[in-house]
Amino acid sequence: MRQQQQQETILNRWRQQWNLMTWLCLIHVAPVEVFLRKCGTMGSRYPPPLATLLAIPWLLLFPVLTGAPQHAEGVYGLGALWFYAAFVHNGRRRQLERKGCYQHSRFKGFSVFGHYGYYIEPLTVTGAGFLALVYSPALGVYLVLAAVALLVNHGTIEQRDNAHIRALRDAVIEQEVFAEKLRRN
């Protein structure tokens, strides 16, 4: 009994740490991800507003934390482009909604790279990061870390979606069993 409680405590601690890491990745990747989605396809609550709000000070502090505050213009330029791209995305999404085309509010959006975009995006961002290292070391490091954050983010979403599909499949099976019992009675 005591060993089972210890195992559950360790598992809960691991889940909390994983959730924290997922949120940190979401905060880090929010300014980059808007450039990787087709215009207007992101849901109104993706990335979550809290992650977006926390990404602003993170963008401002990142060059200082990397020890390259003299090369901060690249990261700040990314922030300015991010605000503009988010504004354009929201305008296009509203336009599509007025035409009757709605997305789930937390939908990640369709990749600009097509069906395999979620696999190509981290490679693209990594390549852009290595190219940016020449111009702005802080921006290059930010983009390379954003590629890692994208991988974590994609994996977490895939894992959550698979768990949801399993739960729905189980619910269908249970309902079929109950329906069969109801028919017999």
C-alpha positions as CSV (number, residue, x, y, z in Angstrom):
1,M,0.0,0.0,0.0
2,R,2.7,2.4,1.0
3,Q,4.8,1.5,-2.1
4,Q,1.8,2.2,-4.3
5,Q,1.3,5.6,-2.7
6,Q,5.0,6.4,-3.3
7,Q,4.7,5.4,-7.0
8,E,1.6,7.5,-7.4
9,T,3.3,10.5,-5.8
10,I,6.3,10.1,-8.1
11,L,4.0,9.8,-11.1
12,N,2.0,12.9,-10.1
13,R,5.3,14.8,-9.6
14,W,6.4,13.7,-13.1
15,R,3.1,14.8,-14.6
16,Q,3.4,18.2,-12.9
17,Q,6.9,18.7,-14.3
18,W,5.8,17.6,-17.7
19,N,2.9,20.1,-17.7
20,L,5.3,22.9,-16.6
21,M,7.7,22.0,-19.4
22,T,4.9,21.9,-21.9
23,W,3.7,25.3,-20.9
24,L,7.3,26.7,-21.1
25,C,7.6,25.3,-24.6
26,L,4.2,26.7,-25.6
27,I,5.3,30.2,-24.3
28,H,8.6,29.9,-26.1
29,V,7.1,28.8,-29.5
30,A,4.1,31.1,-29.6
31,P,5.9,33.9,-31.4
32,V,7.3,31.5,-34.0
33,E,4.3,29.3,-34.6
34,V,2.1,32.0,-36.1
35,F,4.5,32.1,-39.1
36,L,4.1,28.4,-39.7
37,R,0.3,28.3,-40.0
38,K,-1.9,29.2,-43.0
39,C,-3.5,32.6,-42.5
40,G,-6.8,32.5,-40.6
41,T,-6.7,28.8,-39.8
42,M,-5.6,29.1,-36.1
43,G,-8.3,28.9,-33.5
44,S,-9.2,32.0,-31.5
45,R,-7.7,30.6,-28.3
46,Y,-4.5,29.1,-29.8
47,P,-2.0,29.6,-28.5
48,P,-3.7,30.1,-25.1
49,P,-4.0,33.7,-24.1
50,L,-1.9,33.1,-21.0
51,A,0.9,31.7,-23.0
52,T,0.7,34.6,-25.4
53,L,0.8,37.1,-22.5
54,L,3.8,35.4,-20.9
55,A,5.6,35.2,-24.2
56,I,5.9,39.0,-24.3
57,P,8.2,39.4,-21.2
58,W,10.0,36.2,-22.3
59,L,10.8,37.8,-25.6
60,L,12.1,40.9,-23.9
61,L,14.2,39.0,-21.4
62,F,15.6,36.3,-23.7
63,P,18.5,38.3,-25.1
64,V,19.6,39.2,-21.6
65,L,19.4,35.6,-20.4
66,T,21.4,34.4,-23.3
67,G,24.2,36.9,-22.6
68,A,23.8,38.7,-25.9
69,P,21.8,41.9,-25.1
70,Q,23.8,43.8,-27.8
71,H,22.1,41.5,-30.4
72,A,18.6,41.8,-29.1
73,E,17.2,43.5,-32.2
74,G,16.6,40.2,-33.9
75,V,14.5,38.9,-31.1
76,Y,12.6,42.2,-30.8
77,G,12.1,42.2,-34.5
78,L,10.6,38.7,-34.2
79,G,8.3,40.1,-31.6
80,A,7.1,43.0,-33.8
81,L,6.5,40.7,-36.7
82,W,4.7,38.3,-34.4
83,F,2.2,41.0,-33.4
84,Y,1.6,42.0,-37.0
85,A,1.2,38.3,-38.1
86,A,-1.2,37.6,-35.2
87,F,-3.3,40.7,-36.2
88,V,-3.4,39.5,-39.8
89,H,-4.3,35.9,-38.7
90,N,-7.2,37.2,-36.5
91,G,-8.5,39.4,-39.2
92,R,-8.5,36.6,-41.7
93,R,-10.1,34.2,-39.2
94,R,-12.9,36.6,-38.6
95,Q,-13.4,37.0,-42.3
96,L,-13.7,33.3,-42.7
97,E,-16.1,33.0,-39.7
98,R,-18.4,35.6,-41.3
99,K,-18.5,33.3,-44.4
100,G,-19.5,30.4,-42.1
101,C,-16.2,28.6,-41.9
102,Y,-15.4,28.0,-38.3
103,Q,-12.4,26.4,-36.6
104,H,-12.3,24.9,-33.1
105,S,-11.2,27.7,-30.8
106,R,-8.0,25.8,-29.7
107,F,-7.2,24.5,-33.2
108,K,-3.5,24.7,-33.9
109,G,-4.0,25.6,-37.5
110,F,-3.0,24.1,-40.8
111,S,0.7,24.1,-41.6
112,V,2.0,26.1,-44.5
113,F,4.0,23.0,-45.4
114,G,1.0,20.9,-46.0
115,H,0.1,17.5,-44.6
116,Y,3.7,16.7,-43.4
117,G,4.2,20.2,-42.0
118,Y,4.3,19.1,-38.4
119,Y,7.4,17.1,-39.2
120,I,9.0,19.7,-41.5
121,E,8.4,22.7,-39.2
122,P,11.0,21.9,-36.5
123,L,13.7,21.3,-39.2
124,T,12.8,24.6,-40.9
125,V,12.9,26.5,-37.7
126,T,16.2,24.9,-36.8
127,G,17.7,25.8,-40.2
128,A,16.4,29.4,-39.8
129,G,18.0,29.5,-36.3
130,F,21.4,28.4,-37.6
131,L,21.2,31.0,-40.4
132,A,20.1,33.7,-37.9
133,L,23.1,32.9,-35.6
134,V,25.3,34.9,-38.0
135,Y,23.1,38.0,-37.9
136,S,21.8,37.8,-34.3
137,P,23.0,35.2,-31.9
138,A,20.1,35.7,-29.5
139,L,17.6,35.2,-32.4
140,G,19.4,32.1,-33.6
141,V,19.4,30.5,-30.2
142,Y,15.8,31.5,-29.7
143,L,14.8,29.8,-33.0
144,V,16.8,26.6,-32.3
145,L,15.1,26.3,-28.9
146,A,11.8,27.1,-30.6
147,A,12.3,24.1,-32.8
148,V,12.8,21.9,-29.8
149,A,9.7,23.4,-28.2
150,L,7.8,22.7,-31.4
151,L,8.7,19.0,-31.2
152,V,7.5,18.9,-27.6
153,N,4.4,20.8,-28.4
154,H,3.5,18.5,-31.4
155,G,4.2,15.4,-29.4
156,T,2.0,16.6,-26.5
157,I,-0.9,17.4,-28.8
158,E,-0.5,14.1,-30.6
159,Q,-0.5,12.2,-27.3
160,R,-3.6,14.1,-26.0
161,D,-5.4,13.5,-29.3
162,N,-4.6,9.8,-29.2
163,A,-5.9,9.5,-25.6
164,H,-9.1,11.3,-26.6
165,I,-9.6,9.0,-29.5
166,R,-9.1,6.0,-27.3
167,A,-11.6,7.3,-24.8
168,L,-14.1,8.0,-27.5
169,R,-13.6,4.5,-28.9
170,D,-14.1,3.0,-25.5
171,A,-17.3,5.0,-25.0
172,V,-18.6,3.7,-28.3
173,I,-17.8,0.1,-27.3
174,E,-19.5,0.6,-23.9
175,Q,-22.6,2.1,-25.5
176,E,-22.8,-0.8,-27.9
177,V,-22.6,-3.3,-25.0
178,F,-25.3,-1.4,-23.1
179,A,-27.5,-1.2,-26.2
180,E,-27.2,-5.0,-26.7
181,K,-28.2,-5.5,-23.0
182,L,-31.1,-3.2,-23.5
183,R,-32.3,-5.1,-26.5
184,R,-32.1,-8.4,-24.7
185,N,-34.2,-7.2,-21.8
